[in-house]
């Protein structure tokens, strides 16, 4: 969904440690999102969010080094629109009653359908 963070994970397979290279560049189509380092076990992660709905062609391009060849891979993800809250009254987002007691002190916290919070002593 738009605005929601996702973590992209690219795996570099090489007979030696791939972390000495220039990292993995993540692209959304032709737009560079970021370049992230590669760990010794070959993983490279990027946490990002998308503002545009629809399909996104994500490419992870490993830049290579002296012992590991450059490589890339592409996948397609679909981003949907985040749901809109109802117009005038979002209803009860978190309704209910919480009852807690510390020693001789007893309190209740309630949230009603208008999202009004009250502390009862």
N, C-alpha and C positions, 0 to 999 in steps of 0.2 A: 504494500500500500504506500501511497505517497506519504512522505514524512517519516516513515518507519525505517529505522536503521537495519541494514543487513550486513553480514560479514561475508566477503568473497574470499575463498581459500584456493590458492593455486599451489600445485604440487610439482616441484622440479625433481626429476629423476636423473641421477648422474652417478657414475661409478665412484666419484670422489665428493668431497664436501662442496656443495654449490653456494655456500654463503659468502664466498669471496668475490662474487660477481657484483654487478651494478644493481642487482635487485630485479623485481618483477614490476613491469609497468602495466597498470590496469586501464583499459580504454572502454568507453561507452560509445560504440561506433568509432568515429575518428577522434573523439574528444578524450584527451588524457585526463583520467580521474586523479591518479597519483602513482608514484613509484614507491614500492615497499621493499624492505630488506628481505632476504631469504634466510631462514634459520638453518642450522647445521643438518636438521633432518629433512630439509627440502621444502618446508612450507613457507608460504608468503601470504599474509592476510591483509585485507583492507576492509575497514568498516565505513560504510557510506550510506547515504539515503538518496532517493530519487524524487524529484519534484514533478516530472512529466510522466503521465500515464502511457500505457502501451508497451510494445515490445522493445527491449534493449539488447543489442548484440554486445556482449561483454567479452573482451579479449584480454587474456593475461599473456604478456610477452616477457619471457626471461631473456635478459640481455647478454648472458653468457660470460665466460671468463676463459683463462688459459686452459683449464682442464675440462670445462663443461660447455658444450655447444649451445648457442642461442636456440630457443624454441618458443612456440606459442600455441595457445588453444583458445577456442571460442565457444561460448554457450549463449543461449538466449533466455532472458528472464522476462516475465510479464508483470508490469506494475499496474495495480488497480487504484482507483480513486478511494481515498479514505471516506468512510461513511459520514454523512453530515448529521449533526444532532437535530432532533425535531425542532420546528420553528420557535414556538413560544415557551413550551415547557419541556425540558429534556426528560421529564419523568424522574423517577427515583434512580439516581446513578448508584448510590450505595445506601440503601435503606436498612434500618434495623436498630437494634439495641445492643450496646456493649455494657456489661455489668462487671465492675471490678471492685475489689476490696483490698485495702492495705491496712492491716491492724484493725482498729476500730472504725476506720473511715470507709464508708460504703458510697459509691457513686455509680450513676448510670449515665451513659451518653447515648442519645437517640438522634437519628436522622430521619426526617419525614419525607413524604413524596415531593415536597417543594425544595428539597435539599437544605432544609433548615436544621442546624445542629443545636441541640440543647443539652446542657449538663444538669442532671438532677442530683441533688444532695440529700 
